Amino acid sequence: MKTNFIEELKWRGILHDVMPGTEELLNKEVVTGYIGFDPTADSLHVGSLAQIMTLLRFQLAGHKPLALIGGATGMVGDPSGKSAERNLLDADTLNKNVEGIKKQLSKFLDFNCGEISAELVNNYDWFKNYSFLDFIRDAGKHITVNYMMAKDSVKNRINGDSGMSFTEFSYQLIQGYDFYHLWKEKNCKVQMGGSDQWGNITTGTEFIRRKAGGEAFALTTQLIKKSDGTKFGKSESGNIWLDRNKTSPYKFYQFWLNVSDDDAKSYIRIFTLLDQSEIEAMELQHTTAPHERYIQKALAKEITIRVHNEADYLQAIETAEFLFKSKAEDVANLNPEAFEKMLGGIDTFEVNKADVGNGINIVDLIVDKAAVFPSKTEARKMVSGNAISINKTKIADVNAIVSLEAFIGESHLLVSKGKKENYLIKLI
């Protein structure tokens, strides 16, 4: 059943700004709309998920989504929400990144469903043969410097310590031209994005009006933050990526499982397709037994299956259960292949077999060879405090020697720091 796109964003608490007339347009006809994605890496991370879900909801509401990969703008840089100019990428790196992102978007959007089939477009395709002189003649004359300077993203950078390069200053004009190109070639009438993109998006609607006398519309969604105001989408080890080679399905699942109750109530609306009645019933269930983490479990399940698959989700649960409930004899019964299958998704350190030799001091192993701890002082404190286990056996002696025989099949070792942090050491 088709949904009302604007109402859907409203009850999920993610709508930020919408240009007058947008909702009327969406209720009147099938509309083509787009969101741009930044190709600065060969994978998107969870910070991009809100926009991916916005495109998915747009399609489910009966409209045609375009995902624009910024192959050209990736060479320029976007000042929105940033305090410094980012590194520019070469063409080979950008091409690799674009391919990775295309593969990930295909897991969310339907590219073969008739009139509203999703499309991937790359702005490099229409900019690669566009000369600078042609661009400033065809595009530059339609948007004044006064208009561009009035944007908050520009004012903040120009008034800051680092200033702003002409390259970055031109970004909103290039993005505005993207919207014009898609309006002209694809009948694209709506551009969407995060709230930090409002200035760039409205430059596009103004460009279309001034250059072609056309009408286009804009919509932005809330920037996602944690309930404590800190940045969403990162863990202690960095970004949470959609690529399994950058963030394992187990770690991906754990990221969502471990969010706070307040964040879980917000995220389950933003990042899943569960409807309002399902979510409200879940919240009621959660209130009666918060320790069961019903919302976190449903959130982690929905997103892990969508980004990876059901087998990865089930394996993540099995791994978590094993790490939480297993004893030393359970670990000892694993062969290297089973060890790899069960625990391959946790943080892994590779250590040269020769470095273990006839034995290695526990502190040297977990600091020098495998960086479980940043310092020997901290490692000794944790060992002597009975907080370190090797293959689920407590090690309380800072002078303990870990022999080659301690490694399962002389290849794998499970190091646990407290109850929640686990690391795999693999000999090579």
PyMOL commands that set and color helices and strands:
alter all, ss='L'
color gray80, all
select helices_A, chain A and resi 5-11+22-28+46-60+73-75+91-105+114-116+124-127+132-138+140-142+145-149+152-158+166-169+171-186+195-212+249-257+261-271+276-288+290-292+294-307+310-325+328-332+336-343+353-356+362-369+376-384+404-406
alter helices_A, ss='H'
color red, helices_A
select strands_A, chain A and resi 15-18+32-37+64-69+119-122+188-194+217-221+234-235+238-239+347-351+360-361+388-390+393-394+401-402+412-417+421-427
alter strands_A, ss='S'
color yellow, strands_A
deselect
rebuild
show_as cartoon
